[in-house]
Amino acid sequence: MGEAIGYALGQWNALTLFLTDPHLPIDNNASERALRVAALGRKNFLFVGHDDAGDNLAGLYSLIATCEANEVNPVAYLADVLLRVQTHPAARIDELLPHRWTPLRPGPS
């Protein structure tokens, strides 16, 4: 018990930093939720059946996580990009990355 108290006292400045900066959250629930998704995925991906399937799933998982990090709806992004990638110029393929993507505006009906 004394060792734990000694450790806490040694970390006191870091533990009380949120009291001096109102922008710091009092907990880390958001980061815990984000890590839980990855941990559950790791457990589930053990049973994808084939190494290539695991590679494909990891790529898709990364793409969806990148969309979410850039506040892009992954379903809308994939629906749009999978249609556009066929005719999009290869020299400008970076325009279709989640952080630069803009959906095509629907034309007049």
GUVEXFI-817209 format. One record per residue: x, y, z of N, C-alpha, C in turn; residue number from 1; residue in three letters. Coordinates in pm, 1 decimal, decimal comma, m for minus. Example, Ala and Ser with C-alpha at 12.3 -4.5 7.8 and 13.67 -1.06 7.14 Angstrom:
! residues 2
n_px: 1319,0 | n_py: m569,0 | n_pz: 780,0 | ca_px: 1230,0 | ca_py: m450,0 | ca_pz: 780,0 | c_px: 1320,0 | c_py: m330,0 | c_pz: 780,0 | padren: 1 | torza: Ala
n_px: 1285,0 | n_py: m225,0 | n_pz: 708,0 | ca_px: 1367,0 | ca_py: m106,0 | ca_pz: 714,0 | c_px: 1290,0 | c_py: 3,0 | c_pz: 787,0 | padren: 2 | torza: Ser
END
This chain:
! residues 109
n_px: 82,2 | n_py: m117,9 | n_pz: 0,0 | ca_px: 0,0 | ca_py: 0,0 | ca_pz: 0,0 | c_px: 87,5 | c_py: 125,5 | c_pz: 0,0 | padren: 1 | torza: Met
n_px: 192,9 | n_py: 121,4 | n_pz: 79,4 | ca_px: 283,3 | ca_py: 235,8 | ca_pz: 86,8 | c_px: 350,2 | c_py: 264,4 | c_pz: m46,6 | padren: 2 | torza: Gly
n_px: 380,0 | n_py: 158,8 | n_pz: m120,7 | ca_px: 442,7 | ca_py: 175,8 | ca_pz: m251,8 | c_px: 346,6 | c_py: 246,2 | c_pz: m348,6 | padren: 3 | torza: Glu
n_px: 219,9 | n_py: 209,8 | n_pz: m344,0 | ca_px: 119,4 | ca_py: 272,6 | ca_pz: m429,9 | c_px: 101,2 | c_py: 419,8 | c_pz: m394,5 | padren: 4 | torza: Ala
n_px: 99,3 | n_py: 450,0 | n_pz: m266,4 | ca_px: 85,0 | ca_py: 589,4 | ca_pz: m223,4 | c_px: 207,4 | c_py: 670,1 | c_pz: m264,2 | padren: 5 | torza: Ile
n_px: 323,5 | n_py: 610,3 | n_pz: m250,6 | ca_px: 446,6 | ca_py: 677,7 | ca_pz: m292,5 | c_px: 446,2 | c_py: 706,9 | c_pz: m442,2 | padren: 6 | torza: Gly
n_px: 397,5 | n_py: 611,6 | n_pz: m521,4 | ca_px: 388,3 | ca_py: 632,1 | ca_pz: m666,1 | c_px: 292,4 | c_py: 746,5 | c_pz: m698,1 | padren: 7 | torza: Tyr
n_px: 176,1 | n_py: 747,1 | n_pz: m632,9 | ca_px: 76,7 | ca_py: 852,5 | ca_pz: m657,2 | c_px: 132,4 | c_py: 989,6 | c_pz: m620,7 | padren: 8 | torza: Ala
n_px: 203,3 | n_py: 997,2 | n_pz: m509,5 | ca_px: 262,3 | ca_py: 1125,7 | ca_pz: m469,8 | c_px: 368,7 | c_py: 1170,6 | c_pz: m569,1 | padren: 9 | torza: Leu
n_px: 441,6 | n_py: 1076,8 | n_pz: m624,5 | ca_px: 542,9 | ca_py: 1110,0 | ca_pz: m725,7 | c_px: 481,3 | c_py: 1159,5 | c_pz: m855,6 | padren: 10 | torza: Gly
n_px: 356,2 | n_py: 1122,9 | n_pz: m880,9 | ca_px: 285,7 | ca_py: 1162,6 | ca_pz: m1003,0 | c_px: 183,9 | c_py: 1273,0 | c_pz: m976,5 | padren: 11 | torza: Gln
n_px: 190,7 | n_py: 1334,7 | n_pz: m861,7 | ca_px: 88,7 | ca_py: 1428,6 | ca_pz: m818,0 | c_px: 64,8 | c_py: 1542,4 | c_pz: m916,6 | padren: 12 | torza: Trp
n_px: 172,1 | n_py: 1600,4 | n_pz: m971,2 | ca_px: 155,0 | ca_py: 1711,4 | ca_pz: m1066,6 | c_px: 75,2 | c_py: 1667,4 | c_pz: m1189,4 | padren: 13 | torza: Asn
n_px: 107,5 | n_py: 1550,5 | n_pz: m1242,7 | ca_px: 34,8 | ca_py: 1500,2 | ca_pz: m1359,6 | c_px: m109,5 | c_py: 1465,6 | c_pz: m1323,7 | padren: 14 | torza: Ala
n_px: m128,7 | n_py: 1410,7 | n_pz: m1204,3 | ca_px: m263,2 | ca_py: 1372,5 | ca_pz: m1161,9 | c_px: m355,2 | c_py: 1492,0 | c_pz: m1139,1 | padren: 15 | torza: Leu
n_px: m300,3 | n_py: 1605,9 | n_pz: m1103,6 | ca_px: m383,1 | ca_py: 1723,1 | ca_pz: m1074,0 | c_px: m378,5 | c_py: 1828,9 | c_pz: m1183,9 | padren: 16 | torza: Thr
n_px: m316,4 | n_py: 1796,9 | n_pz: m1296,1 | ca_px: m303,5 | ca_py: 1893,2 | ca_pz: m1405,6 | c_px: m439,5 | c_py: 1941,0 | c_pz: m1455,8 | padren: 17 | torza: Leu
n_px: m541,0 | n_py: 1853,0 | n_pz: m1457,9 | ca_px: m674,2 | ca_py: 1892,5 | ca_pz: m1506,3 | c_px: m736,1 | c_py: 2003,3 | c_pz: m1421,3 | padren: 18 | torza: Phe
n_px: m688,9 | n_py: 2020,8 | n_pz: m1298,8 | ca_px: m742,2 | ca_py: 2127,0 | ca_pz: m1213,4 | c_px: m697,3 | c_py: 2265,4 | c_pz: m1258,5 | padren: 19 | torza: Leu
n_px: m585,2 | n_py: 2272,4 | n_pz: m1329,8 | ca_px: m531,4 | ca_py: 2401,9 | ca_pz: m1372,8 | c_px: m567,4 | c_py: 2436,2 | c_pz: m1516,7 | padren: 20 | torza: Thr
n_px: m610,0 | n_py: 2337,0 | n_pz: m1595,2 | ca_px: m643,8 | ca_py: 2360,6 | ca_pz: m1736,1 | c_px: m784,5 | c_py: 2309,3 | c_pz: m1762,5 | padren: 21 | torza: Asp
n_px: m881,4 | n_py: 2398,7 | n_pz: m1783,6 | ca_px: m1020,2 | ca_py: 2354,3 | ca_pz: m1801,6 | c_px: m1042,7 | c_py: 2276,2 | c_pz: m1931,1 | padren: 22 | torza: Pro
n_px: m947,2 | n_py: 2276,9 | n_pz: m2023,6 | ca_px: m963,7 | ca_py: 2204,0 | ca_pz: m2149,2 | c_px: m928,7 | c_py: 2056,1 | c_pz: m2135,3 | padren: 23 | torza: His
n_px: m863,7 | n_py: 2019,1 | n_pz: m2026,9 | ca_px: m827,6 | ca_py: 1879,1 | ca_pz: m2005,7 | c_px: m944,8 | c_py: 1804,7 | c_pz: m1943,0 | padren: 24 | torza: Leu
n_px: m980,4 | n_py: 1689,7 | n_pz: m1998,6 | ca_px: m1091,4 | ca_py: 1613,3 | ca_pz: m1940,5 | c_px: m1049,4 | c_py: 1550,6 | c_pz: m1807,6 | padren: 25 | torza: Pro
n_px: m1145,7 | n_py: 1528,6 | n_pz: m1720,8 | ca_px: m1116,9 | ca_py: 1469,3 | ca_pz: m1591,0 | c_px: m1092,3 | c_py: 1318,7 | c_pz: m1604,6 | padren: 26 | torza: Ile
n_px: m1139,1 | n_py: 1258,6 | n_pz: m1713,1 | ca_px: m1118,3 | ca_py: 1115,2 | ca_pz: m1735,1 | c_px: m1071,4 | c_py: 1091,4 | c_pz: m1878,1 | padren: 27 | torza: Asp
n_px: m1043,2 | n_py: 967,4 | n_pz: m1909,2 | ca_px: m998,8 | ca_py: 934,0 | ca_pz: m2044,1 | c_px: m1095,2 | c_py: 834,9 | c_pz: m2110,2 | padren: 28 | torza: Asn
n_px: m1223,2 | n_py: 850,3 | n_pz: m2083,3 | ca_px: m1323,4 | ca_py: 758,6 | ca_pz: m2137,4 | c_px: m1324,0 | c_py: 755,7 | c_pz: m2290,1 | padren: 29 | torza: Asn
n_px: m1301,5 | n_py: 869,6 | n_pz: m2354,2 | ca_px: m1302,4 | ca_py: 871,9 | ca_pz: m2501,5 | c_px: m1190,5 | c_py: 785,2 | c_pz: m2557,4 | padren: 30 | torza: Ala
n_px: m1072,4 | n_py: 795,1 | n_pz: m2500,6 | ca_px: m961,6 | ca_py: 713,3 | ca_pz: m2550,4 | c_px: m982,9 | c_py: 565,9 | c_pz: m2515,6 | padren: 31 | torza: Ser
n_px: m1041,3 | n_py: 539,3 | n_pz: m2400,8 | ca_px: m1070,3 | ca_py: 400,5 | ca_pz: m2364,0 | c_px: m1170,4 | c_py: 338,2 | c_pz: m2461,5 | padren: 32 | torza: Glu
n_px: m1273,2 | n_py: 414,9 | n_pz: m2499,6 | ca_px: m1372,0 | ca_py: 363,5 | ca_pz: m2596,9 | c_px: m1305,7 | c_py: 335,3 | c_pz: m2730,9 | padren: 33 | torza: Arg
n_px: m1217,6 | n_py: 424,2 | n_pz: m2775,1 | ca_px: m1150,0 | ca_py: 405,4 | ca_pz: m2903,5 | c_px: m1061,2 | c_py: 281,5 | c_pz: m2900,4 | padren: 34 | torza: Ala
n_px: m992,8 | n_py: 258,6 | n_pz: m2791,3 | ca_px: m905,7 | ca_py: 141,6 | ca_pz: m2780,3 | c_px: m984,7 | c_py: 12,0 | c_pz: m2768,2 | padren: 35 | torza: Leu
n_px: m1102,3 | n_py: 18,5 | n_pz: m2709,2 | ca_px: m1184,2 | ca_py: m101,6 | ca_pz: m2694,6 | c_px: m1221,4 | c_py: m159,2 | c_pz: m2831,9 | padren: 36 | torza: Arg
n_px: m1251,3 | n_py: m71,9 | n_pz: m2926,8 | ca_px: m1285,8 | ca_py: m117,2 | ca_pz: m3061,6 | c_px: m1169,4 | c_py: m195,6 | c_pz: m3121,9 | padren: 37 | torza: Val
n_px: m1048,0 | n_py: m143,9 | n_pz: m3107,8 | ca_px: m930,6 | ca_py: m212,6 | ca_pz: m3162,9 | c_px: m906,7 | c_py: m345,4 | c_pz: m3091,7 | padren: 38 | torza: Ala
n_px: m923,0 | n_py: m347,9 | n_pz: m2961,2 | ca_px: m900,3 | ca_py: m471,2 | ca_pz: m2886,0 | c_px: m1001,4 | c_py: m579,2 | c_pz: m2923,9 | padren: 39 | torza: Ala
n_px: m1127,4 | n_py: m542,8 | n_pz: m2936,5 | ca_px: m1228,8 | ca_py: m639,9 | ca_pz: m2978,1 | c_px: m1202,5 | c_py: m687,5 | c_pz: m3120,0 | padren: 40 | torza: Leu
n_px: m1161,6 | n_py: m595,3 | n_pz: m3206,3 | ca_px: m1130,5 | ca_py: m632,6 | ca_pz: m3343,6 | c_px: m1017,8 | c_py: m732,9 | c_pz: m3350,6 | padren: 41 | torza: Gly
n_px: m912,4 | n_py: m709,9 | n_pz: m3272,6 | ca_px: m798,7 | ca_py: m802,4 | ca_pz: m3271,6 | c_px: m844,2 | c_py: m942,7 | c_pz: m3234,8 | padren: 42 | torza: Arg
n_px: m929,8 | n_py: m951,9 | n_pz: m3135,6 | ca_px: m979,2 | ca_py: m1082,6 | ca_pz: m3093,0 | c_px: m1063,5 | c_py: m1147,5 | c_pz: m3202,7 | padren: 43 | torza: Lys
n_px: m1150,1 | n_py: m1070,7 | n_pz: m3266,1 | ca_px: m1237,4 | ca_py: m1124,8 | ca_pz: m3370,0 | c_px: m1161,6 | c_py: m1158,2 | c_pz: m3497,8 | padren: 44 | torza: Asn
n_px: m1056,3 | n_py: m1084,1 | n_pz: m3527,4 | ca_px: m984,2 | ca_py: m1104,7 | ca_pz: m3652,9 | c_px: m898,0 | c_py: m1229,7 | c_pz: m3650,5 | padren: 45 | torza: Phe
n_px: m886,1 | n_py: m1295,0 | n_pz: m3537,2 | ca_px: m811,2 | ca_py: m1420,9 | ca_pz: m3531,2 | c_px: m878,8 | c_py: m1529,2 | c_pz: m3614,3 | padren: 46 | torza: Leu
n_px: m1006,0 | n_py: m1510,9 | n_pz: m3643,5 | ca_px: m1083,0 | ca_py: m1617,4 | ca_pz: m3707,1 | c_px: m1134,8 | c_py: m1577,5 | c_pz: m3845,1 | padren: 47 | torza: Phe
n_px: m1057,5 | n_py: m1500,7 | n_pz: m3921,2 | ca_px: m1103,0 | ca_py: m1459,2 | ca_pz: m4053,7 | c_px: m1087,1 | c_py: m1569,5 | c_pz: m4156,6 | padren: 48 | torza: Val
n_px: m1011,7 | n_py: m1674,5 | n_pz: m4126,3 | ca_px: m1004,1 | ca_py: m1790,1 | ca_pz: m4214,6 | c_px: m881,3 | c_py: m1797,1 | c_pz: m4302,4 | padren: 49 | torza: Gly
n_px: m823,9 | n_py: m1683,5 | n_pz: m4342,6 | ca_px: m710,0 | ca_py: m1684,7 | ca_pz: m4433,7 | c_px: m629,0 | c_py: m1557,4 | c_pz: m4411,7 | padren: 50 | torza: His
n_px: m497,8 | n_py: m1567,2 | n_pz: m4431,1 | ca_px: m411,2 | ca_py: m1450,7 | ca_pz: m4410,2 | c_px: m449,2 | c_py: m1333,8 | c_pz: m4500,2 | padren: 51 | torza: Asp
n_px: m481,7 | n_py: m1362,5 | n_pz: m4627,2 | ca_px: m520,2 | ca_py: m1255,0 | ca_pz: m4719,6 | c_px: m648,5 | c_py: m1186,1 | c_pz: m4673,6 | padren: 52 | torza: Asp
n_px: m742,4 | n_py: m1264,5 | n_pz: m4620,6 | ca_px: m866,3 | ca_py: m1205,5 | ca_pz: m4568,8 | c_px: m835,1 | c_py: m1114,4 | c_pz: m4450,9 | padren: 53 | torza: Ala
n_px: m742,0 | n_py: m1154,8 | n_pz: m4366,5 | ca_px: m701,5 | ca_py: m1071,1 | ca_pz: m4253,5 | c_px: m636,7 | c_py: m942,4 | c_pz: m4299,8 | padren: 54 | torza: Gly
n_px: m552,4 | n_py: m950,0 | n_pz: m4404,4 | ca_px: m489,9 | ca_py: m829,1 | ca_pz: m4459,8 | c_px: m595,5 | c_py: m734,1 | c_pz: m4515,9 | padren: 55 | torza: Asp
n_px: m692,0 | n_py: m789,6 | n_pz: m4589,3 | ca_px: m799,3 | ca_py: m706,4 | ca_pz: m4645,3 | c_px: m882,9 | c_py: m642,5 | c_pz: m4535,4 | padren: 56 | torza: Asn
n_px: m913,9 | n_py: m719,8 | n_pz: m4433,9 | ca_px: m994,0 | ca_py: m668,9 | ca_pz: m4323,6 | c_px: m919,1 | c_py: m559,1 | c_pz: m4247,2 | padren: 57 | torza: Leu
n_px: m788,3 | n_py: m576,7 | n_pz: m4228,9 | ca_px: m707,9 | ca_py: m474,5 | ca_pz: m4160,5 | c_px: m705,9 | c_py: m345,4 | c_pz: m4241,4 | padren: 58 | torza: Ala
n_px: m695,7 | n_py: m356,7 | n_pz: m4374,2 | ca_px: m698,6 | ca_py: m237,7 | ca_pz: m4458,9 | c_px: m831,7 | c_py: m165,9 | c_pz: m4451,6 | padren: 59 | torza: Gly
n_px: m939,0 | n_py: m240,6 | n_pz: m4454,8 | ca_px: m1072,7 | ca_py: m181,3 | ca_pz: m4445,1 | c_px: m1093,5 | c_py: m117,7 | c_pz: m4308,3 | padren: 60 | torza: Leu
n_px: m1049,0 | n_py: m185,4 | n_pz: m4204,3 | ca_px: m1059,6 | ca_py: m132,8 | ca_pz: m4068,4 | c_px: m983,1 | c_py: m0,8 | c_pz: m4056,2 | padren: 61 | torza: Tyr
n_px: m864,5 | n_py: 5,7 | n_pz: m4113,7 | ca_px: m784,6 | ca_py: 129,4 | ca_pz: m4110,8 | c_px: m853,8 | c_py: 241,2 | c_pz: m4187,2 | padren: 62 | torza: Ser
n_px: m912,3 | n_py: 208,0 | n_pz: m4301,4 | ca_px: m981,8 | ca_py: 308,0 | ca_pz: m4381,3 | c_px: m1101,7 | c_py: 365,9 | c_pz: m4306,1 | padren: 63 | torza: Leu
n_px: m1178,4 | n_py: 279,8 | n_pz: m4241,8 | ca_px: m1294,2 | ca_py: 326,9 | ca_pz: m4166,1 | c_px: m1250,6 | c_py: 411,0 | c_pz: m4046,7 | padren: 64 | torza: Ile
n_px: m1144,4 | n_py: 369,1 | n_pz: m3978,5 | ca_px: m1094,1 | ca_py: 447,3 | ca_pz: m3865,2 | c_px: m1043,7 | c_py: 583,6 | c_pz: m3911,4 | padren: 65 | torza: Ala
n_px: m981,2 | n_py: 589,2 | n_pz: m4029,4 | ca_px: m934,7 | ca_py: 717,0 | ca_pz: m4084,3 | c_px: m1052,6 | c_py: 807,1 | c_pz: m4117,4 | padren: 66 | torza: Thr
n_px: m1158,8 | n_py: 748,7 | n_pz: m4173,7 | ca_px: m1280,2 | ca_py: 827,3 | ca_pz: m4200,9 | c_px: m1334,9 | c_py: 886,7 | c_pz: m4071,5 | padren: 67 | torza: Cys
n_px: m1346,6 | n_py: 804,5 | n_pz: m3969,7 | ca_px: m1401,4 | ca_py: 852,7 | ca_pz: m3843,8 | c_px: m1312,9 | c_py: 959,4 | c_pz: m3780,9 | padren: 68 | torza: Glu
n_px: m1181,4 | n_py: 944,0 | n_pz: m3791,9 | ca_px: m1089,2 | ca_py: 1043,8 | ca_pz: m3736,3 | c_px: m1101,9 | c_py: 1177,7 | c_pz: m3808,3 | padren: 69 | torza: Ala
n_px: m1141,7 | n_py: 1173,6 | n_pz: m3936,4 | ca_px: m1157,6 | ca_py: 1296,1 | ca_pz: m4015,4 | c_px: m1303,2 | c_py: 1340,4 | c_pz: m4023,7 | padren: 70 | torza: Asn
n_px: m1388,3 | n_py: 1283,0 | n_pz: m3937,8 | ca_px: m1530,0 | ca_py: 1316,8 | ca_pz: m3931,7 | c_px: m1601,7 | c_py: 1300,6 | c_pz: m4065,9 | padren: 71 | torza: Glu
n_px: m1569,3 | n_py: 1190,4 | n_pz: m4134,5 | ca_px: m1630,6 | ca_py: 1155,9 | ca_pz: m4262,5 | c_px: m1715,9 | c_py: 1031,3 | c_pz: m4239,0 | padren: 72 | torza: Val
n_px: m1837,1 | n_py: 1031,3 | n_pz: m4289,6 | ca_px: m1924,3 | ca_py: 914,6 | ca_pz: m4279,6 | c_px: m1864,3 | c_py: 802,2 | c_pz: m4364,4 | padren: 73 | torza: Asn
n_px: m1820,8 | n_py: 691,2 | n_pz: m4303,4 | ca_px: m1755,0 | ca_py: 584,5 | ca_pz: m4380,3 | c_px: m1843,5 | c_py: 523,1 | c_pz: m4488,0 | padren: 74 | torza: Pro
n_px: m1972,9 | n_py: 509,8 | n_pz: m4461,8 | ca_px: m2063,2 | ca_py: 449,2 | ca_pz: m4560,6 | c_px: m2076,5 | c_py: 541,0 | c_pz: m4682,0 | padren: 75 | torza: Val
n_px: m2098,5 | n_py: 669,7 | n_pz: m4659,1 | ca_px: m2109,5 | ca_py: 764,7 | ca_pz: m4770,4 | c_px: m1977,1 | c_py: 772,7 | c_pz: m4846,7 | padren: 76 | torza: Ala
n_px: m1865,9 | n_py: 772,4 | n_pz: m4774,0 | ca_px: m1734,1 | ca_py: 779,1 | ca_pz: m4836,3 | c_px: m1710,4 | c_py: 659,3 | c_pz: m4927,6 | padren: 77 | torza: Tyr
n_px: m1730,1 | n_py: 539,3 | n_pz: m4873,9 | ca_px: m1704,9 | ca_py: 419,2 | ca_pz: m4955,0 | c_px: m1799,8 | c_py: 410,0 | c_pz: m5073,5 | padren: 78 | torza: Leu
n_px: m1927,2 | n_py: 444,2 | n_pz: m5053,7 | ca_px: m2023,3 | ca_py: 439,2 | ca_pz: m5164,2 | c_px: m1981,1 | c_py: 533,5 | c_pz: m5276,4 | padren: 79 | torza: Ala
n_px: m1934,3 | n_py: 651,5 | n_pz: m5241,4 | ca_px: m1892,6 | ca_py: 748,7 | ca_pz: m5341,6 | c_px: m1760,0 | c_py: 709,6 | c_pz: m5406,5 | padren: 80 | torza: Asp
n_px: m1662,0 | n_py: 676,7 | n_pz: m5325,2 | ca_px: m1527,2 | ca_py: 651,2 | ca_pz: m5378,2 | c_px: m1521,5 | c_py: 523,8 | c_pz: m5461,9 | padren: 81 | torza: Val
n_px: m1594,3 | n_py: 420,3 | n_pz: m5423,0 | ca_px: m1591,1 | ca_py: 296,9 | ca_pz: m5501,4 | c_px: m1647,1 | c_py: 317,0 | c_pz: m5642,0 | padren: 82 | torza: Leu
n_px: m1739,7 | n_py: 410,9 | n_pz: m5657,8 | ca_px: m1789,8 | ca_py: 442,7 | ca_pz: m5792,2 | c_px: m1693,8 | c_py: 533,8 | c_pz: m5867,7 | padren: 83 | torza: Leu
n_px: m1636,5 | n_py: 630,6 | n_pz: m5800,0 | ca_px: m1551,3 | ca_py: 730,6 | ca_pz: m5866,0 | c_px: m1412,1 | c_py: 680,1 | c_pz: m5899,9 | padren: 84 | torza: Arg
n_px: m1361,1 | n_py: 584,3 | n_pz: m5824,2 | ca_px: m1222,4 | ca_py: 542,1 | ca_pz: m5842,4 | c_px: m1198,9 | c_py: 483,5 | c_pz: m5982,5 | padren: 85 | torza: Val
n_px: m1302,6 | n_py: 432,4 | n_pz: m6045,0 | ca_px: m1289,2 | ca_py: 372,4 | ca_pz: m6178,0 | c_px: m1251,1 | c_py: 474,9 | c_pz: m6284,4 | padren: 86 | torza: Gln
n_px: m1301,8 | n_py: 596,8 | n_pz: m6270,4 | ca_px: m1279,3 | ca_py: 698,5 | ca_pz: m6373,4 | c_px: m1193,2 | c_py: 813,5 | c_pz: m6325,8 | padren: 87 | torza: Thr
n_px: m1155,4 | n_py: 812,6 | n_pz: m6199,1 | ca_px: m1076,1 | ca_py: 923,3 | ca_pz: m6144,1 | c_px: m932,3 | c_py: 913,5 | c_pz: m6195,6 | padren: 88 | torza: His
n_px: m872,0 | n_py: 1024,8 | n_pz: m6237,6 | ca_px: m734,7 | ca_py: 1020,8 | ca_pz: m6287,4 | c_px: m636,7 | c_py: 971,3 | c_pz: m6180,2 | padren: 89 | torza: Pro
n_px: m549,3 | n_py: 879,0 | n_pz: m6218,0 | ca_px: m454,2 | ca_py: 821,0 | ca_pz: m6123,0 | c_px: m361,4 | c_py: 927,3 | c_pz: m6064,4 | padren: 90 | torza: Ala
n_px: m330,3 | n_py: 1029,6 | n_pz: m6139,8 | ca_px: m241,1 | ca_py: 1134,9 | ca_pz: m6091,2 | c_px: m305,4 | c_py: 1217,2 | c_pz: m5979,2 | padren: 91 | torza: Ala
n_px: m437,4 | n_py: 1209,9 | n_pz: m5967,3 | ca_px: m508,9 | ca_py: 1287,8 | ca_pz: m5865,0 | c_px: m580,1 | c_py: 1197,3 | c_pz: m5764,6 | padren: 92 | torza: Arg
n_px: m528,2 | n_py: 1075,3 | n_pz: m5747,2 | ca_px: m595,0 | ca_py: 979,1 | ca_pz: m5659,2 | c_px: m595,4 | c_py: 1025,4 | c_pz: m5514,0 | padren: 93 | torza: Ile
n_px: m501,2 | n_py: 1112,0 | n_pz: m5476,5 | ca_px: m495,8 | ca_py: 1161,4 | ca_pz: m5338,7 | c_px: m619,7 | c_py: 1244,3 | c_pz: m5303,3 | padren: 94 | torza: Asp
n_px: m692,3 | n_py: 1292,7 | n_pz: m5403,0 | ca_px: m815,8 | ca_py: 1368,2 | ca_pz: m5377,0 | c_px: m924,8 | c_py: 1279,6 | c_pz: m5316,3 | padren: 95 | torza: Glu
n_px: m909,7 | n_py: 1147,8 | n_pz: m5331,0 | ca_px: m1010,0 | ca_py: 1055,3 | ca_pz: m5280,7 | c_px: m976,5 | c_py: 1001,0 | c_pz: m5141,4 | padren: 96 | torza: Leu
n_px: m867,2 | n_py: 1046,0 | n_pz: m5082,6 | ca_px: m834,1 | ca_py: 1004,8 | ca_pz: m4946,5 | c_px: m929,9 | c_py: 1071,5 | c_pz: m4848,3 | padren: 97 | torza: Leu
n_px: m961,1 | n_py: 1006,0 | n_pz: m4738,4 | ca_px: m1064,0 | ca_py: 1059,4 | ca_pz: m4648,0 | c_px: m1040,9 | c_py: 1202,9 | c_pz: m4601,2 | padren: 98 | torza: Pro
n_px: m918,2 | n_py: 1242,5 | n_pz: m4577,5 | ca_px: m895,7 | ca_py: 1378,2 | ca_pz: m4526,6 | c_px: m908,7 | c_py: 1485,5 | c_pz: m4634,2 | padren: 99 | torza: His
n_px: m912,6 | n_py: 1446,4 | n_pz: m4763,4 | ca_px: m928,5 | ca_py: 1543,7 | ca_pz: m4872,1 | c_px: m1057,2 | c_py: 1523,2 | c_pz: m4950,9 | padren: 100 | torza: Arg
n_px: m1131,3 | n_py: 1420,7 | n_pz: m4919,9 | ca_px: m1249,2 | ca_py: 1383,5 | ca_pz: m4997,6 | c_px: m1361,5 | c_py: 1483,7 | c_pz: m4981,5 | padren: 101 | torza: Trp
n_px: m1423,8 | n_py: 1516,9 | n_pz: m5094,4 | ca_px: m1547,6 | ca_py: 1593,2 | ca_pz: m5093,9 | c_px: m1646,4 | c_py: 1516,7 | c_pz: m5181,6 | padren: 102 | torza: Thr
n_px: m1765,7 | n_py: 1493,4 | n_pz: m5131,4 | ca_px: m1861,6 | ca_py: 1416,1 | ca_pz: m5211,8 | c_px: m1902,9 | c_py: 1492,9 | c_pz: m5336,5 | padren: 103 | torza: Pro
n_px: m1931,6 | n_py: 1416,7 | n_pz: m5441,2 | ca_px: m1985,0 | ca_py: 1480,4 | ca_pz: m5562,8 | c_px: m2121,8 | c_py: 1535,3 | c_pz: m5532,3 | padren: 104 | torza: Leu
n_px: m2147,6 | n_py: 1652,5 | n_pz: m5581,3 | ca_px: m2281,1 | ca_py: 1710,8 | ca_pz: m5562,9 | c_px: m2376,1 | c_py: 1648,2 | c_pz: m5663,9 | padren: 105 | torza: Arg
n_px: m2494,8 | n_py: 1611,9 | n_pz: m5618,3 | ca_px: m2590,0 | ca_py: 1555,3 | ca_pz: m5713,0 | c_px: m2631,2 | c_py: 1659,8 | c_pz: m5817,5 | padren: 106 | torza: Pro
n_px: m2638,2 | n_py: 1615,5 | n_pz: m5940,3 | ca_px: m2678,0 | ca_py: 1705,7 | ca_pz: m6048,8 | c_px: m2825,1 | c_py: 1733,5 | c_pz: m6046,5 | padren: 107 | torza: Gly
n_px: m2871,9 | n_py: 1824,3 | n_pz: m6133,4 | ca_px: m3015,4 | ca_py: 1854,2 | ca_pz: m6136,8 | c_px: m3095,1 | c_py: 1733,6 | c_pz: m6180,7 | padren: 108 | torza: Pro
n_px: m3213,2 | n_py: 1714,2 | n_pz: m6122,3 | ca_px: m3295,6 | ca_py: 1597,3 | ca_pz: m6154,3 | c_px: m3376,6 | c_py: 1621,4 | c_pz: m6276,9 | padren: 109 | torza: Ser
END
